[in-house]
Amino acid sequence: MMFLKFLRRALVVVGCGLLWVPAAQAQKYRTAAGIRLGAGNYGLTVQQKIFDKTTLEGLGLVSSREVTATLLAERHFGILGPSLNYYFGAGGHVGRNKDTGAFGGIDALAGIEYKVALTPFVLSLDFKPSVEFNSDDWARFPTAFSVRYILIKEKKTGLLNDIFGSDKDKQKSKRKAKPADRRGLFDF
């Protein structure tokens, strides 16, 4: 009992601390796809970056009695750089249960994501509560773990690219100098 109280307080403190971390570039990829494993369900996940720090995520999940499809909009915030970030989001889902038929609902999402260094993999853990319409379960509170493979990387920008040459430098070197209208003293 004491451990649960301590754990709750620790989670609240960590959660509040994450809210004050300044937002950095939140992701190192544009498109990633993989598998999602939760308690009693599993499926596919695809994330697509649509704006700076904003993604759309599609989920196709299967369990023993139902199939669901979910679309979520997510906002990412960096923690100590672009490899580790947390995110919040919302969206909706539709599905079919073997016993009760078609159903739908709205979802919220909170999670943490880590881009594994020197590999094309992203690991995430999230909490996705949902409210159901036309279903026996009026609310669900699942957590899940996802492993995604980066299909399209984010374009590299930054200090090191500028030091060692960027596309701007290549474009400058391709341009030819305009001939001067006036000749200087030492121009022959």
Residue pairs with C-beta under 8 A, 6 or more apart in sequence:
18 77
18 79
18 86
21 77
21 78
21 79
21 80
23 53
23 77
23 78
24 77
24 78
24 79
24 80
24 81
24 82
25 53
25 78
25 82
26 53
26 76
26 77
26 78
26 82
26 85
26 87
27 49
27 53
27 55
27 76
27 82
27 85
27 115
27 154
28 82
28 83
28 115
28 150
28 153
28 154
29 49
29 115
29 122
29 150
29 151
29 152
29 153
29 154
30 48
30 49
30 152
30 153
30 154
31 46
31 47
31 48
31 49
31 150
31 151
31 152
32 46
32 47
32 122
32 148
32 149
32 150
32 151
33 44
33 45
33 46
33 47
33 148
33 149
33 151
34 44
34 45
34 122
34 146
34 147
34 148
34 149
35 42
35 43
35 44
35 45
35 146
35 147
36 42
36 43
36 44
36 45
36 59
36 61
36 144
36 145
36 146
37 144
37 145
37 146
38 61
38 142
38 143
38 144
38 145
39 142
39 143
39 144
40 63
40 64
40 142
41 61
41 62
41 63
41 142
41 144
42 61
42 62
42 63
43 59
43 60
43 61
43 62
44 59
44 60
45 57
45 58
45 59
45 146
45 148
46 57
46 58
47 55
47 56
47 57
47 74
47 148
48 55
48 56
48 57
49 55
49 154
50 56
53 75
53 76
53 77
54 73
54 74
54 75
54 76
55 73
55 74
55 76
55 87
56 71
56 72
56 73
56 74
57 70
57 71
57 72
57 74
57 89
57 91
58 69
58 70
58 71
58 72
59 68
59 69
59 70
59 71
59 72
59 93
60 67
60 68
60 69
61 67
61 68
61 69
61 70
65 97
65 98
65 99
66 95
66 96
66 97
66 98
67 95
67 96
68 93
68 94
68 95
69 93
69 94
69 95
70 91
70 92
70 93
70 107
71 91
71 92
71 93
72 89
72 90
72 91
72 107
72 109
72 128
73 89
73 90
73 91
74 87
74 88
74 89
74 109
75 87
75 88
75 89
76 85
76 86
76 87
76 113
77 85
77 86
77 87
78 84
78 85
79 85
79 86
79 112
82 115
83 114
83 115
83 117
84 112
84 113
84 114
84 115
85 112
85 113
86 110
86 111
86 112
86 113
87 109
87 110
87 111
87 112
87 113
87 126
88 108
88 109
88 110
89 108
89 109
89 110
90 106
90 107
90 108
90 109
91 106
91 107
91 109
92 104
92 105
92 106
92 107
93 104
93 105
93 106
93 107
93 130
94 102
94 103
94 104
95 102
95 103
95 104
96 102
96 103
97 103
97 135
97 136
99 136
100 134
100 135
100 136
101 134
102 134
103 132
103 133
103 134
103 135
104 132
104 133
104 134
105 130
105 131
105 132
105 133
105 135
106 130
106 131
107 128
107 129
107 130
108 128
108 129
108 130
109 126
109 127
109 128
110 126
110 127
111 124
111 125
111 126
111 127
112 124
112 125
112 126
113 122
113 123
113 124
114 122
114 123
114 124
115 121
115 122
115 150
116 122
116 123
120 149
120 150
120 153
121 147
121 148
121 149
121 150
122 146
122 147
122 148
122 149
122 150
123 145
123 146
123 147
123 148
124 145
124 146
124 148
125 143
125 144
125 145
125 146
126 143
126 144
126 146
127 141
127 142
127 143
128 142
128 143
128 144
129 139
129 140
129 141
129 142
130 139
130 140
130 142
131 138
131 139
132 138
132 139
132 140
180 187
